[in-house]
Amino acid sequence: MKQIKQAFARLNSYLKQGLAVAGLVFVFNAGLARSAVIVPELPKDGRSGQSKLWGFFAHQRINRLAVFMLPPEMFGFYKLNIDFLAANAVNADRRRYAVPREAPRHFIDLDNYADSVRNRLPAYSWKEAVERVGEDTLYLHGIVPWHINAIKYQLTEAFRKKDVKRILSLSADLGHYIADAHVPLHTTRNYNGQLTNQVGIHGLWESRLPVLFAENYDLMLGQATYEEQPDKRAWQAVITAHTALDSVLIIEKGLSNEFSEDKKYSFEEVNNVTTRVYSRAFSARYHTMLKNQIERQMRASIKMIGDFWFTCWVDAGQPNLDGFKKYEPSPKEEEEEKKLWLKQLFEARNESDN
């Protein structure tokens, strides 16, 4: 009974901050894990009980649009299951509190490595990285580029076996990790501005701005192409995101000096709950000063996902997908998903515990 009371007390705390509500109404939050979404006041340990990655809105949008890049031989099957791919785009976040070491699969803090080590990391396979850096160190600082390719190999095998459920689940997961690799604040230990007095910037960049402005983005791309070097492509995504980090932080810092507290933040009602958010004026100005940065990163995510799905299918021998039907989760599977969702609400914990 005590544990139940504590769980509901924690949930009530999230509700007051607007965190759980945003997730439950599928606005943006994907799980209580890595950084603030739109609430600026967070615990000193920003990785405790926070969320967010790209969140529901962007992860689902990215996975959905990647389907339209596929060739006719794949498009029919993926289009038939497009709702599954979108809805399950956040499953990886839901597993954070059920699967050991899940959390580090979503990021890599490049600035925790000395230059001499960081410059060599892209050349290392996972086995080589473990031998030279150490597995504990790798998991401590994040492993997203290596994990992207681990899922790529698994998806290729699922295509070979013509395992419909696994193809779809792994496609959704691969889309999630690829999108995460394109977020600049997923490449630094200062992931939520907690080291520079900018707490909340993570959610501002990846949640508040896309939900306000993504309707105006051009996110329809051409046809997917075969990726000859998927390992290098994953590192390219991370490094490119990291190069954008300075502007993410510096522009917000300068803009914050121009806005008083009451102008920087405002209150909006989400599902009948009043939530403190970055104001629309501040958000619009920051978005403009970033010069389409978020749109570029979302486009790059969609392009890479489509390319990787296509590459997995080709590497598997281009199996015929025409006879594959729409996948419908069983009642048992749906119940397990519900349990994972509740678990992430009630058992938020430090990433270091994962």
URDA-V832777 format. One record per residue. N is the residue number from 1. SS is DSSP state (H for helix, E for strand, L for the rest). OMEGA is omega in whole degrees, 0 to 359 (none if undefined). Layout:
# URDA-V832777
((N	SS	OMEGA) (N	SS	OMEGA))
This chain:
# URDA-V832777
((1	L	179) (2	H	180) (3	H	180) (4	H	178) (5	H	179) (6	H	180) (7	H	180) (8	H	176) (9	H	178) (10	H	178) (11	H	179) (12	H	177) (13	H	179) (14	H	180) (15	H	180) (16	H	180) (17	H	181) (18	L	184) (19	H	184) (20	H	181) (21	H	181) (22	H	179) (23	H	186) (24	H	178) (25	L	176) (26	L	175) (27	L	182) (28	L	191) (29	L	184) (30	L	183) (31	L	186) (32	L	191) (33	L	196) (34	L	183) (35	E	180) (36	L	175) (37	L	182) (38	L	181) (39	L	187) (40	L	182) (41	L	181) (42	L	174) (43	L	180) (44	L	176) (45	L	185) (46	L	181) (47	L	179) (48	L	173) (49	L	178) (50	L	188) (51	E	99) (52	L	174) (53	L	179) (54	L	178) (55	H	183) (56	H	187) (57	H	185) (58	H	179) (59	H	181) (60	H	179) (61	H	182) (62	H	179) (63	H	182) (64	H	184) (65	H	178) (66	H	180) (67	H	186) (68	H	176) (69	H	189) (70	L	179) (71	L	183) (72	H	182) (73	H	179) (74	H	190) (75	H	183) (76	H	181) (77	H	182) (78	H	178) (79	H	178) (80	H	183) (81	L	185) (82	H	179) (83	H	176) (84	H	182) (85	H	178) (86	H	183) (87	H	182) (88	H	178) (89	H	183) (90	H	180) (91	H	181) (92	H	176) (93	H	181) (94	H	181) (95	H	185) (96	H	184) (97	H	179) (98	L	183) (99	L	179) (100	L	176) (101	L	176) (102	L	187) (103	H	182) (104	H	179) (105	H	186) (106	H	186) (107	L	168) (108	L	181) (109	L	185) (110	H	183) (111	H	173) (112	H	179) (113	L	172) (114	L	182) (115	H	183) (116	H	178) (117	H	183) (118	H	181) (119	H	180) (120	H	186) (121	H	182) (122	L	181) (123	L	185) (124	L	165) (125	L	179) (126	H	180) (127	H	179) (128	H	179) (129	H	178) (130	H	181) (131	H	187) (132	H	184) (133	L	182) (134	L	185) (135	H	181) (136	H	179) (137	H	180) (138	H	180) (139	H	179) (140	H	185) (141	H	176) (142	L	187) (143	L	190) (144	H	182) (145	H	178) (146	H	183) (147	H	176) (148	H	181) (149	H	174) (150	H	178) (151	H	178) (152	H	179) (153	H	179) (154	H	179) (155	H	177) (156	H	179) (157	H	178) (158	H	175) (159	H	180) (160	H	182) (161	H	182) (162	L	180) (163	L	188) (164	H	182) (165	H	183) (166	H	177) (167	H	183) (168	H	180) (169	H	180) (170	H	176) (171	H	178) (172	H	180) (173	H	181) (174	H	176) (175	H	180) (176	H	183) (177	H	178) (178	H	179) (179	H	179) (180	H	182) (181	H	181) (182	L	180) (183	L	182) (184	H	182) (185	H	171) (186	H	184) (187	L	186) (188	L	175) (189	L	176) (190	L	191) (191	L	178) (192	L	180) (193	L	184) (194	L	179) (195	L	184) (196	L	180) (197	L	178) (198	L	184) (199	L	182) (200	L	185) (201	H	180) (202	H	180) (203	H	177) (204	H	184) (205	H	190) (206	H	182) (207	H	184) (208	H	184) (209	H	178) (210	H	183) (211	H	178) (212	H	193) (213	H	186) (214	H	179) (215	H	181) (216	H	181) (217	L	172) (218	L	186) (219	L	176) (220	L	183) (221	L	180) (222	L	184) (223	L	179) (224	L	178) (225	L	182) (226	L	180) (227	L	182) (228	L	185) (229	L	184) (230	H	179) (231	H	179) (232	H	179) (233	H	179) (234	H	178) (235	H	177) (236	H	180) (237	H	181) (238	H	182) (239	H	178) (240	H	178) (241	H	182) (242	H	179) (243	H	179) (244	L	187) (245	H	182) (246	H	181) (247	H	178) (248	H	184) (249	H	185) (250	H	181) (251	H	180) (252	H	180) (253	H	180) (254	H	180) (255	H	180) (256	H	178) (257	H	181) (258	H	184) (259	L	173) (260	L	183) (261	H	184) (262	H	176) (263	H	180) (264	H	182) (265	E	175) (266	E	179) (267	E	177) (268	E	181) (269	E	178) (270	E	180) (271	L	178) (272	L	176) (273	E	179) (274	E	187) (275	E	176) (276	E	183) (277	E	169) (278	E	184) (279	L	179) (280	H	179) (281	H	179) (282	H	182) (283	H	181) (284	H	180) (285	H	179) (286	H	180) (287	H	179) (288	H	182) (289	H	177) (290	L	173) (291	L	175) (292	L	182) (293	H	183) (294	H	176) (295	H	179) (296	H	182) (297	H	176) (298	H	177) (299	H	179) (300	H	178) (301	H	181) (302	H	180) (303	H	182) (304	H	179) (305	H	178) (306	H	179) (307	H	182) (308	H	176) (309	H	180) (310	H	181) (311	H	178) (312	H	180) (313	H	179) (314	H	181) (315	H	179) (316	L	179) (317	L	178) (318	L	180) (319	L	179) (320	L	182) (321	L	187) (322	L	183) (323	L	181) (324	L	182) (325	L	175) (326	L	182) (327	L	178) (328	L	179) (329	L	177) (330	L	177) (331	H	180) (332	H	179) (333	H	178) (334	H	178) (335	H	178) (336	H	178) (337	H	179) (338	H	179) (339	H	178) (340	H	181) (341	H	178) (342	H	181) (343	H	181) (344	H	178) (345	H	188) (346	H	185) (347	L	176) (348	L	181) (349	L	182) (350	L	176) (351	H	181) (352	H	179) (353	H	186) (354	L	none))
